[in-house]
Amino acid sequence: MPRSEQTLDEIMNLASAHFKVPREKLTPDEDFFKTLRIDSLQALDLLTKLENHFHVELPDYELQGVSDFRTLAGRIQSRL
């Protein structure tokens, strides 16, 4: 599995577990705010979890407008 796909998979697994949403309901290109039924504060909570998991720091400006797992994975992957 390519590294970027592995990162995407890990993000989706973490989001699934964190928000107690079945993993099979999550797709890489869907709006995760809608799929997970979360607001911006919950998204920040998830982001903190992801930063700790991947040992990266993602500046807010890099995440503006990001609402799908694939783009989020790309931003995280660029910091690894």
PyMOL Python script that loads the backbone (N, CA, C, O; Angstrom):
from pymol import cmd

cmd.read_pdbstr("""\
ATOM      1  N   MET A   1       0.852  -1.178   0.000  1.00  0.00           N
ATOM      2  CA  MET A   1       0.000   0.000   0.000  1.00  0.00           C
ATOM      3  C   MET A   1       0.900   1.244   0.000  1.00  0.00           C
ATOM      4  O   MET A   1       1.773   1.372   0.858  1.00  0.00           O
ATOM      5  N   PRO A   2       0.694   2.156  -0.952  1.00  0.00           N
ATOM      6  CA  PRO A   2       1.503   3.382  -0.975  1.00  0.00           C
ATOM      7  C   PRO A   2       1.336   4.168   0.330  1.00  0.00           C
ATOM      8  O   PRO A   2       0.297   4.090   0.985  1.00  0.00           O
ATOM      9  N   ARG A   3       2.351   4.907   0.686  1.00  0.00           N
ATOM     10  CA  ARG A   3       2.361   5.646   1.952  1.00  0.00           C
ATOM     11  C   ARG A   3       1.158   6.592   2.082  1.00  0.00           C
ATOM     12  O   ARG A   3       0.557   6.675   3.153  1.00  0.00           O
ATOM     13  N   SER A   4       0.803   7.300   1.009  1.00  0.00           N
ATOM     14  CA  SER A   4      -0.320   8.237   1.095  1.00  0.00           C
ATOM     15  C   SER A   4      -1.642   7.503   1.331  1.00  0.00           C
ATOM     16  O   SER A   4      -2.511   8.001   2.047  1.00  0.00           O
ATOM     17  N   GLU A   5      -1.793   6.322   0.730  1.00  0.00           N
ATOM     18  CA  GLU A   5      -3.011   5.534   0.956  1.00  0.00           C
ATOM     19  C   GLU A   5      -3.046   5.002   2.382  1.00  0.00           C
ATOM     20  O   GLU A   5      -4.115   4.897   2.983  1.00  0.00           O
ATOM     21  N   GLN A   6      -1.888   4.668   2.920  1.00  0.00           N
ATOM     22  CA  GLN A   6      -1.801   4.197   4.300  1.00  0.00           C
ATOM     23  C   GLN A   6      -2.184   5.333   5.255  1.00  0.00           C
ATOM     24  O   GLN A   6      -2.906   5.113   6.228  1.00  0.00           O
ATOM     25  N   THR A   7      -1.701   6.537   4.976  1.00  0.00           N
ATOM     26  CA  THR A   7      -2.046   7.706   5.792  1.00  0.00           C
ATOM     27  C   THR A   7      -3.547   7.948   5.743  1.00  0.00           C
ATOM     28  O   THR A   7      -4.172   8.182   6.778  1.00  0.00           O
ATOM     29  N   LEU A   8      -4.126   7.895   4.557  1.00  0.00           N
ATOM     30  CA  LEU A   8      -5.568   8.077   4.386  1.00  0.00           C
ATOM     31  C   LEU A   8      -6.339   7.041   5.190  1.00  0.00           C
ATOM     32  O   LEU A   8      -7.304   7.371   5.879  1.00  0.00           O
ATOM     33  N   ASP A   9      -5.913   5.798   5.099  1.00  0.00           N
ATOM     34  CA  ASP A   9      -6.575   4.705   5.819  1.00  0.00           C
ATOM     35  C   ASP A   9      -6.504   4.921   7.332  1.00  0.00           C
ATOM     36  O   ASP A   9      -7.491   4.718   8.040  1.00  0.00           O
ATOM     37  N   GLU A  10      -5.342   5.331   7.820  1.00  0.00           N
ATOM     38  CA  GLU A  10      -5.181   5.570   9.257  1.00  0.00           C
ATOM     39  C   GLU A  10      -6.088   6.711   9.720  1.00  0.00           C
ATOM     40  O   GLU A  10      -6.704   6.618  10.781  1.00  0.00           O
ATOM     41  N   ILE A  11      -6.174   7.775   8.940  1.00  0.00           N
ATOM     42  CA  ILE A  11      -7.035   8.911   9.293  1.00  0.00           C
ATOM     43  C   ILE A  11      -8.489   8.471   9.382  1.00  0.00           C
ATOM     44  O   ILE A  11      -9.193   8.813  10.333  1.00  0.00           O
ATOM     45  N   MET A  12      -8.929   7.720   8.399  1.00  0.00           N
ATOM     46  CA  MET A  12     -10.320   7.277   8.376  1.00  0.00           C
ATOM     47  C   MET A  12     -10.612   6.314   9.525  1.00  0.00           C
ATOM     48  O   MET A  12     -11.701   6.356  10.099  1.00  0.00           O
ATOM     49  N   ASN A  13      -9.669   5.456   9.866  1.00  0.00           N
ATOM     50  CA  ASN A  13      -9.847   4.551  10.998  1.00  0.00           C
ATOM     51  C   ASN A  13      -9.926   5.328  12.314  1.00  0.00           C
ATOM     52  O   ASN A  13     -10.763   5.029  13.166  1.00  0.00           O
ATOM     53  N   LEU A  14      -9.057   6.318  12.477  1.00  0.00           N
ATOM     54  CA  LEU A  14      -9.075   7.132  13.694  1.00  0.00           C
ATOM     55  C   LEU A  14     -10.379   7.920  13.815  1.00  0.00           C
ATOM     56  O   LEU A  14     -10.967   7.994  14.894  1.00  0.00           O
ATOM     57  N   ALA A  15     -10.824   8.502  12.716  1.00  0.00           N
ATOM     58  CA  ALA A  15     -12.081   9.268  12.726  1.00  0.00           C
ATOM     59  C   ALA A  15     -13.256   8.357  13.051  1.00  0.00           C
ATOM     60  O   ALA A  15     -14.143   8.727  13.821  1.00  0.00           O
ATOM     61  N   SER A  16     -13.261   7.177  12.468  1.00  0.00           N
ATOM     62  CA  SER A  16     -14.323   6.203  12.712  1.00  0.00           C
ATOM     63  C   SER A  16     -14.391   5.847  14.189  1.00  0.00           C
ATOM     64  O   SER A  16     -15.469   5.852  14.783  1.00  0.00           O
ATOM     65  N   ALA A  17     -13.254   5.542  14.777  1.00  0.00           N
ATOM     66  CA  ALA A  17     -13.211   5.155  16.187  1.00  0.00           C
ATOM     67  C   ALA A  17     -13.562   6.333  17.096  1.00  0.00           C
ATOM     68  O   ALA A  17     -14.304   6.177  18.065  1.00  0.00           O
ATOM     69  N   HIS A  18     -13.026   7.503  16.779  1.00  0.00           N
ATOM     70  CA  HIS A  18     -13.223   8.677  17.624  1.00  0.00           C
ATOM     71  C   HIS A  18     -14.692   9.110  17.685  1.00  0.00           C
ATOM     72  O   HIS A  18     -15.200   9.474  18.746  1.00  0.00           O
ATOM     73  N   PHE A  19     -15.361   9.065  16.532  1.00  0.00           N
ATOM     74  CA  PHE A  19     -16.754   9.524  16.476  1.00  0.00           C
ATOM     75  C   PHE A  19     -17.765   8.381  16.446  1.00  0.00           C
ATOM     76  O   PHE A  19     -18.966   8.593  16.274  1.00  0.00           O
ATOM     77  N   LYS A  20     -17.246   7.153  16.619  1.00  0.00           N
ATOM     78  CA  LYS A  20     -18.110   5.965  16.683  1.00  0.00           C
ATOM     79  C   LYS A  20     -19.033   5.859  15.465  1.00  0.00           C
ATOM     80  O   LYS A  20     -20.242   5.660  15.582  1.00  0.00           O
ATOM     81  N   VAL A  21     -18.415   6.000  14.305  1.00  0.00           N
ATOM     82  CA  VAL A  21     -19.106   5.864  13.024  1.00  0.00           C
ATOM     83  C   VAL A  21     -18.512   4.643  12.336  1.00  0.00           C
ATOM     84  O   VAL A  21     -17.289   4.527  12.256  1.00  0.00           O
ATOM     85  N   PRO A  22     -19.342   3.728  11.835  1.00  0.00           N
ATOM     86  CA  PRO A  22     -18.788   2.546  11.157  1.00  0.00           C
ATOM     87  C   PRO A  22     -17.822   2.943  10.031  1.00  0.00           C
ATOM     88  O   PRO A  22     -18.137   3.806   9.211  1.00  0.00           O
ATOM     89  N   ARG A  23     -16.669   2.319  10.000  1.00  0.00           N
ATOM     90  CA  ARG A  23     -15.626   2.641   9.006  1.00  0.00           C
ATOM     91  C   ARG A  23     -16.145   2.542   7.585  1.00  0.00           C
ATOM     92  O   ARG A  23     -15.762   3.342   6.731  1.00  0.00           O
ATOM     93  N   GLU A  24     -17.015   1.568   7.315  1.00  0.00           N
ATOM     94  CA  GLU A  24     -17.512   1.390   5.949  1.00  0.00           C
ATOM     95  C   GLU A  24     -18.415   2.538   5.490  1.00  0.00           C
ATOM     96  O   GLU A  24     -18.718   2.639   4.301  1.00  0.00           O
ATOM     97  N   LYS A  25     -18.845   3.391   6.400  1.00  0.00           N
ATOM     98  CA  LYS A  25     -19.669   4.551   6.018  1.00  0.00           C
ATOM     99  C   LYS A  25     -18.819   5.734   5.574  1.00  0.00           C
ATOM    100  O   LYS A  25     -19.347   6.718   5.055  1.00  0.00           O
ATOM    101  N   LEU A  26     -17.513   5.646   5.773  1.00  0.00           N
ATOM    102  CA  LEU A  26     -16.617   6.743   5.426  1.00  0.00           C
ATOM    103  C   LEU A  26     -15.969   6.506   4.068  1.00  0.00           C
ATOM    104  O   LEU A  26     -15.489   5.410   3.776  1.00  0.00           O
ATOM    105  N   THR A  27     -15.961   7.545   3.249  1.00  0.00           N
ATOM    106  CA  THR A  27     -15.274   7.470   1.956  1.00  0.00           C
ATOM    107  C   THR A  27     -14.284   8.621   1.858  1.00  0.00           C
ATOM    108  O   THR A  27     -14.508   9.678   2.448  1.00  0.00           O
ATOM    109  N   PRO A  28     -13.192   8.432   1.122  1.00  0.00           N
ATOM    110  CA  PRO A  28     -12.117   9.415   1.079  1.00  0.00           C
ATOM    111  C   PRO A  28     -12.517  10.809   0.598  1.00  0.00           C
ATOM    112  O   PRO A  28     -11.953  11.802   1.057  1.00  0.00           O
ATOM    113  N   ASP A  29     -13.478  10.898  -0.316  1.00  0.00           N
ATOM    114  CA  ASP A  29     -13.761  12.182  -0.953  1.00  0.00           C
ATOM    115  C   ASP A  29     -15.032  12.868  -0.468  1.00  0.00           C
ATOM    116  O   ASP A  29     -15.379  13.945  -0.954  1.00  0.00           O
ATOM    117  N   GLU A  30     -15.725  12.259   0.480  1.00  0.00           N
ATOM    118  CA  GLU A  30     -16.930  12.891   1.016  1.00  0.00           C
ATOM    119  C   GLU A  30     -16.584  13.959   2.038  1.00  0.00           C
ATOM    120  O   GLU A  30     -15.509  13.942   2.638  1.00  0.00           O
ATOM    121  N   ASP A  31     -17.499  14.878   2.224  1.00  0.00           N
ATOM    122  CA  ASP A  31     -17.351  15.923   3.235  1.00  0.00           C
ATOM    123  C   ASP A  31     -17.445  15.279   4.614  1.00  0.00           C
ATOM    124  O   ASP A  31     -18.507  14.789   4.998  1.00  0.00           O
ATOM    125  N   PHE A  32     -16.343  15.276   5.358  1.00  0.00           N
ATOM    126  CA  PHE A  32     -16.373  14.576   6.647  1.00  0.00           C
ATOM    127  C   PHE A  32     -17.201  15.300   7.696  1.00  0.00           C
ATOM    128  O   PHE A  32     -17.625  14.679   8.671  1.00  0.00           O
ATOM    129  N   PHE A  33     -17.443  16.594   7.527  1.00  0.00           N
ATOM    130  CA  PHE A  33     -18.331  17.288   8.461  1.00  0.00           C
ATOM    131  C   PHE A  33     -19.733  16.685   8.383  1.00  0.00           C
ATOM    132  O   PHE A  33     -20.386  16.461   9.401  1.00  0.00           O
ATOM    133  N   LYS A  34     -20.177  16.429   7.157  1.00  0.00           N
ATOM    134  CA  LYS A  34     -21.518  15.850   6.964  1.00  0.00           C
ATOM    135  C   LYS A  34     -21.542  14.366   7.324  1.00  0.00           C
ATOM    136  O   LYS A  34     -22.453  13.909   8.014  1.00  0.00           O
ATOM    137  N   THR A  35     -20.556  13.625   6.866  1.00  0.00           N
ATOM    138  CA  THR A  35     -20.519  12.184   7.100  1.00  0.00           C
ATOM    139  C   THR A  35     -20.424  11.857   8.586  1.00  0.00           C
ATOM    140  O   THR A  35     -21.109  10.960   9.076  1.00  0.00           O
ATOM    141  N   LEU A  36     -19.571  12.588   9.296  1.00  0.00           N
ATOM    142  CA  LEU A  36     -19.377  12.330  10.720  1.00  0.00           C
ATOM    143  C   LEU A  36     -20.375  13.104  11.590  1.00  0.00           C
ATOM    144  O   LEU A  36     -20.501  12.858  12.790  1.00  0.00           O
ATOM    145  N   ARG A  37     -21.080  14.043  10.951  1.00  0.00           N
ATOM    146  CA  ARG A  37     -22.039  14.914  11.665  1.00  0.00           C
ATOM    147  C   ARG A  37     -21.344  15.656  12.800  1.00  0.00           C
ATOM    148  O   ARG A  37     -21.750  15.603  13.961  1.00  0.00           O
ATOM    149  N   ILE A  38     -20.266  16.359  12.405  1.00  0.00           N
ATOM    150  CA  ILE A  38     -19.478  17.096  13.393  1.00  0.00           C
ATOM    151  C   ILE A  38     -19.473  18.588  13.056  1.00  0.00           C
ATOM    152  O   ILE A  38     -19.752  18.996  11.929  1.00  0.00           O
ATOM    153  N   ASP A  39     -19.145  19.382  14.073  1.00  0.00           N
ATOM    154  CA  ASP A  39     -18.988  20.817  13.867  1.00  0.00           C
ATOM    155  C   ASP A  39     -17.497  21.162  13.892  1.00  0.00           C
ATOM    156  O   ASP A  39     -16.653  20.274  14.012  1.00  0.00           O
ATOM    157  N   SER A  40     -17.183  22.435  13.781  1.00  0.00           N
ATOM    158  CA  SER A  40     -15.776  22.828  13.693  1.00  0.00           C
ATOM    159  C   SER A  40     -14.995  22.530  14.979  1.00  0.00           C
ATOM    160  O   SER A  40     -13.805  22.222  14.913  1.00  0.00           O
ATOM    161  N   LEU A  41     -15.639  22.616  16.131  1.00  0.00           N
ATOM    162  CA  LEU A  41     -14.939  22.274  17.377  1.00  0.00           C
ATOM    163  C   LEU A  41     -14.591  20.791  17.435  1.00  0.00           C
ATOM    164  O   LEU A  41     -13.503  20.420  17.875  1.00  0.00           O
ATOM    165  N   GLN A  42     -15.507  19.953  16.994  1.00  0.00           N
ATOM    166  CA  GLN A  42     -15.235  18.517  16.958  1.00  0.00           C
ATOM    167  C   GLN A  42     -14.142  18.209  15.929  1.00  0.00           C
ATOM    168  O   GLN A  42     -13.328  17.308  16.130  1.00  0.00           O
ATOM    169  N   ALA A  43     -14.132  18.961  14.834  1.00  0.00           N
ATOM    170  CA  ALA A  43     -13.087  18.777  13.824  1.00  0.00           C
ATOM    171  C   ALA A  43     -11.720  19.139  14.404  1.00  0.00           C
ATOM    172  O   ALA A  43     -10.728  18.468  14.116  1.00  0.00           O
ATOM    173  N   LEU A  44     -11.660  20.193  15.219  1.00  0.00           N
ATOM    174  CA  LEU A  44     -10.400  20.558  15.872  1.00  0.00           C
ATOM    175  C   LEU A  44      -9.939  19.466  16.829  1.00  0.00           C
ATOM    176  O   LEU A  44      -8.745  19.186  16.932  1.00  0.00           O
ATOM    177  N   ASP A  45     -10.880  18.858  17.521  1.00  0.00           N
ATOM    178  CA  ASP A  45     -10.566  17.745  18.415  1.00  0.00           C
ATOM    179  C   ASP A  45      -9.952  16.593  17.621  1.00  0.00           C
ATOM    180  O   ASP A  45      -8.952  16.007  18.037  1.00  0.00           O
ATOM    181  N   LEU A  46     -10.555  16.275  16.479  1.00  0.00           N
ATOM    182  CA  LEU A  46     -10.022  15.229  15.606  1.00  0.00           C
ATOM    183  C   LEU A  46      -8.638  15.622  15.094  1.00  0.00           C
ATOM    184  O   LEU A  46      -7.730  14.792  15.058  1.00  0.00           O
ATOM    185  N   LEU A  47      -8.480  16.860  14.707  1.00  0.00           N
ATOM    186  CA  LEU A  47      -7.197  17.330  14.198  1.00  0.00           C
ATOM    187  C   LEU A  47      -6.095  17.160  15.241  1.00  0.00           C
ATOM    188  O   LEU A  47      -4.989  16.730  14.914  1.00  0.00           O
ATOM    189  N   THR A  48      -6.397  17.496  16.492  1.00  0.00           N
ATOM    190  CA  THR A  48      -5.422  17.317  17.570  1.00  0.00           C
ATOM    191  C   THR A  48      -5.033  15.850  17.699  1.00  0.00           C
ATOM    192  O   THR A  48      -3.859  15.521  17.868  1.00  0.00           O
ATOM    193  N   LYS A  49      -6.016  14.988  17.619  1.00  0.00           N
ATOM    194  CA  LYS A  49      -5.762  13.542  17.693  1.00  0.00           C
ATOM    195  C   LYS A  49      -4.859  13.101  16.530  1.00  0.00           C
ATOM    196  O   LYS A  49      -3.934  12.311  16.721  1.00  0.00           O
ATOM    197  N   LEU A  50      -5.133  13.613  15.336  1.00  0.00           N
ATOM    198  CA  LEU A  50      -4.333  13.258  14.166  1.00  0.00           C
ATOM    199  C   LEU A  50      -2.904  13.800  14.275  1.00  0.00           C
ATOM    200  O   LEU A  50      -1.946  13.108  13.929  1.00  0.00           O
ATOM    201  N   GLU A  51      -2.766  15.030  14.755  1.00  0.00           N
ATOM    202  CA  GLU A  51      -1.426  15.599  14.925  1.00  0.00           C
ATOM    203  C   GLU A  51      -0.606  14.760  15.904  1.00  0.00           C
ATOM    204  O   GLU A  51       0.577  14.511  15.672  1.00  0.00           O
ATOM    205  N   ASN A  52      -1.228  14.329  16.985  1.00  0.00           N
ATOM    206  CA  ASN A  52      -0.529  13.490  17.960  1.00  0.00           C
ATOM    207  C   ASN A  52      -0.191  12.123  17.376  1.00  0.00           C
ATOM    208  O   ASN A  52       0.898  11.598  17.607  1.00  0.00           O
ATOM    209  N   HIS A  53      -1.113  11.552  16.630  1.00  0.00           N
ATOM    210  CA  HIS A  53      -0.899  10.225  16.039  1.00  0.00           C
ATOM    211  C   HIS A  53       0.262  10.247  15.035  1.00  0.00           C
ATOM    212  O   HIS A  53       1.113   9.357  15.040  1.00  0.00           O
ATOM    213  N   PHE A  54       0.285  11.268  14.179  1.00  0.00           N
ATOM    214  CA  PHE A  54       1.296  11.326  13.124  1.00  0.00           C
ATOM    215  C   PHE A  54       2.542  12.129  13.524  1.00  0.00           C
ATOM    216  O   PHE A  54       3.508  12.199  12.764  1.00  0.00           O
ATOM    217  N   HIS A  55       2.514  12.731  14.716  1.00  0.00           N
ATOM    218  CA  HIS A  55       3.631  13.544  15.200  1.00  0.00           C
ATOM    219  C   HIS A  55       3.964  14.677  14.235  1.00  0.00           C
ATOM    220  O   HIS A  55       5.119  14.886  13.864  1.00  0.00           O
ATOM    221  N   VAL A  56       2.907  15.407  13.836  1.00  0.00           N
ATOM    222  CA  VAL A  56       3.062  16.565  12.957  1.00  0.00           C
ATOM    223  C   VAL A  56       2.282  17.727  13.552  1.00  0.00           C
ATOM    224  O   VAL A  56       1.453  17.551  14.445  1.00  0.00           O
ATOM    225  N   GLU A  57       2.567  18.925  13.036  1.00  0.00           N
ATOM    226  CA  GLU A  57       1.792  20.091  13.408  1.00  0.00           C
ATOM    227  C   GLU A  57       1.252  20.698  12.125  1.00  0.00           C
ATOM    228  O   GLU A  57       2.003  20.995  11.195  1.00  0.00           O
ATOM    229  N   LEU A  58      -0.054  20.877  12.091  1.00  0.00           N
ATOM    230  CA  LEU A  58      -0.697  21.421  10.900  1.00  0.00           C
ATOM    231  C   LEU A  58      -1.200  22.836  11.200  1.00  0.00           C
ATOM    232  O   LEU A  58      -2.105  23.009  12.016  1.00  0.00           O
ATOM    233  N   PRO A  59      -0.626  23.832  10.554  1.00  0.00           N
ATOM    234  CA  PRO A  59      -1.086  25.201  10.776  1.00  0.00           C
ATOM    235  C   PRO A  59      -2.522  25.388  10.267  1.00  0.00           C
ATOM    236  O   PRO A  59      -2.931  24.771   9.283  1.00  0.00           O
ATOM    237  N   ASP A  60      -3.264  26.239  10.949  1.00  0.00           N
ATOM    238  CA  ASP A  60      -4.663  26.479  10.582  1.00  0.00           C
ATOM    239  C   ASP A  60      -4.828  26.871   9.117  1.00  0.00           C
ATOM    240  O   ASP A  60      -5.754  26.410   8.450  1.00  0.00           O
ATOM    241  N   TYR A  61      -3.920  27.733   8.609  1.00  0.00           N
ATOM    242  CA  TYR A  61      -4.065  28.201   7.236  1.00  0.00           C
ATOM    243  C   TYR A  61      -4.002  27.056   6.216  1.00  0.00           C
ATOM    244  O   TYR A  61      -4.571  27.162   5.130  1.00  0.00           O
ATOM    245  N   GLU A  62      -3.314  25.970   6.563  1.00  0.00           N
ATOM    246  CA  GLU A  62      -3.227  24.827   5.649  1.00  0.00           C
ATOM    247  C   GLU A  62      -4.513  24.019   5.611  1.00  0.00           C
ATOM    248  O   GLU A  62      -4.741  23.247   4.679  1.00  0.00           O
ATOM    249  N   LEU A  63      -5.350  24.194   6.618  1.00  0.00           N
ATOM    250  CA  LEU A  63      -6.557  23.378   6.712  1.00  0.00           C
ATOM    251  C   LEU A  63      -7.824  24.127   6.336  1.00  0.00           C
ATOM    252  O   LEU A  63      -8.904  23.535   6.309  1.00  0.00           O
ATOM    253  N   GLN A  64      -7.715  25.404   6.048  1.00  0.00           N
ATOM    254  CA  GLN A  64      -8.901  26.156   5.650  1.00  0.00           C
ATOM    255  C   GLN A  64      -9.469  25.575   4.368  1.00  0.00           C
ATOM    256  O   GLN A  64      -8.761  25.396   3.377  1.00  0.00           O
ATOM    257  N   GLY A  65     -10.752  25.286   4.407  1.00  0.00           N
ATOM    258  CA  GLY A  65     -11.422  24.739   3.235  1.00  0.00           C
ATOM    259  C   GLY A  65     -11.274  23.235   3.062  1.00  0.00           C
ATOM    260  O   GLY A  65     -11.860  22.667   2.141  1.00  0.00           O
ATOM    261  N   VAL A  66     -10.507  22.574   3.923  1.00  0.00           N
ATOM    262  CA  VAL A  66     -10.338  21.125   3.829  1.00  0.00           C
ATOM    263  C   VAL A  66     -11.530  20.455   4.505  1.00  0.00           C
ATOM    264  O   VAL A  66     -11.800  20.683   5.684  1.00  0.00           O
ATOM    265  N   SER A  67     -12.239  19.625   3.741  1.00  0.00           N
ATOM    266  CA  SER A  67     -13.405  18.954   4.331  1.00  0.00           C
ATOM    267  C   SER A  67     -13.528  17.505   3.883  1.00  0.00           C
ATOM    268  O   SER A  67     -14.553  16.868   4.127  1.00  0.00           O
ATOM    269  N   ASP A  68     -12.489  16.973   3.226  1.00  0.00           N
ATOM    270  CA  ASP A  68     -12.531  15.556   2.860  1.00  0.00           C
ATOM    271  C   ASP A  68     -11.254  14.871   3.328  1.00  0.00           C
ATOM    272  O   ASP A  68     -10.202  15.496   3.461  1.00  0.00           O
ATOM    273  N   PHE A  69     -11.372  13.587   3.572  1.00  0.00           N
ATOM    274  CA  PHE A  69     -10.261  12.818   4.128  1.00  0.00           C
ATOM    275  C   PHE A  69      -9.045  12.777   3.206  1.00  0.00           C
ATOM    276  O   PHE A  69      -7.909  12.813   3.680  1.00  0.00           O
ATOM    277  N   ARG A  70      -9.272  12.702   1.892  1.00  0.00           N
ATOM    278  CA  ARG A  70      -8.148  12.589   0.953  1.00  0.00           C
ATOM    279  C   ARG A  70      -7.267  13.845   1.000  1.00  0.00           C
ATOM    280  O   ARG A  70      -6.040  13.744   1.030  1.00  0.00           O
ATOM    281  N   THR A  71      -7.893  15.020   1.006  1.00  0.00           N
ATOM    282  CA  THR A  71      -7.128  16.264   1.067  1.00  0.00           C
ATOM    283  C   THR A  71      -6.410  16.379   2.402  1.00  0.00           C
ATOM    284  O   THR A  71      -5.251  16.791   2.459  1.00  0.00           O
ATOM    285  N   LEU A  72      -7.100  16.016   3.469  1.00  0.00           N
ATOM    286  CA  LEU A  72      -6.497  16.038   4.800  1.00  0.00           C
ATOM    287  C   LEU A  72      -5.274  15.110   4.848  1.00  0.00           C
ATOM    288  O   LEU A  72      -4.238  15.462   5.411  1.00  0.00           O
ATOM    289  N   ALA A  73      -5.410  13.937   4.258  1.00  0.00           N
ATOM    290  CA  ALA A  73      -4.291  12.988   4.218  1.00  0.00           C
ATOM    291  C   ALA A  73      -3.112  13.579   3.443  1.00  0.00           C
ATOM    292  O   ALA A  73      -1.957  13.398   3.830  1.00  0.00           O
ATOM    293  N   GLY A  74      -3.401  14.274   2.368  1.00  0.00           N
ATOM    294  CA  GLY A  74      -2.339  14.909   1.585  1.00  0.00           C
ATOM    295  C   GLY A  74      -1.590  15.952   2.381  1.00  0.00           C
ATOM    296  O   GLY A  74      -0.365  16.044   2.306  1.00  0.00           O
ATOM    297  N   ARG A  75      -2.332  16.740   3.147  1.00  0.00           N
ATOM    298  CA  ARG A  75      -1.699  17.775   3.974  1.00  0.00           C
ATOM    299  C   ARG A  75      -0.840  17.141   5.063  1.00  0.00           C
ATOM    300  O   ARG A  75       0.257  17.620   5.350  1.00  0.00           O
ATOM    301  N   ILE A  76      -1.331  16.079   5.661  1.00  0.00           N
ATOM    302  CA  ILE A  76      -0.550  15.390   6.702  1.00  0.00           C
ATOM    303  C   ILE A  76       0.673  14.726   6.073  1.00  0.00           C
ATOM    304  O   ILE A  76       1.775  14.811   6.616  1.00  0.00           O
ATOM    305  N   GLN A  77       0.484  14.079   4.953  1.00  0.00           N
ATOM    306  CA  GLN A  77       1.578  13.377   4.277  1.00  0.00           C
ATOM    307  C   GLN A  77       2.701  14.344   3.913  1.00  0.00           C
ATOM    308  O   GLN A  77       3.874  13.979   3.978  1.00  0.00           O
ATOM    309  N   SER A  78       2.355  15.574   3.532  1.00  0.00           N
ATOM    310  CA  SER A  78       3.377  16.544   3.158  1.00  0.00           C
ATOM    311  C   SER A  78       4.226  16.980   4.344  1.00  0.00           C
ATOM    312  O   SER A  78       5.299  17.553   4.157  1.00  0.00           O
ATOM    313  N   ARG A  79       3.759  16.717   5.557  1.00  0.00           N
ATOM    314  CA  ARG A  79       4.492  17.084   6.769  1.00  0.00           C
ATOM    315  C   ARG A  79       5.306  15.928   7.338  1.00  0.00           C
ATOM    316  O   ARG A  79       6.115  16.126   8.244  1.00  0.00           O
ATOM    317  N   LEU A  80       5.100  14.734   6.818  1.00  0.00           N
ATOM    318  CA  LEU A  80       5.817  13.561   7.353  1.00  0.00           C
ATOM    319  C   LEU A  80       7.223  13.474   6.808  1.00  0.00           C
ATOM    320  O   LEU A  80       7.963  12.552   7.153  1.00  0.00           O
TER     321      LEU A  80
END
""", "prot")
cmd.dss("prot")
cmd.show_as("cartoon", "prot")
cmd.util.cbc("prot")
cmd.orient("prot")
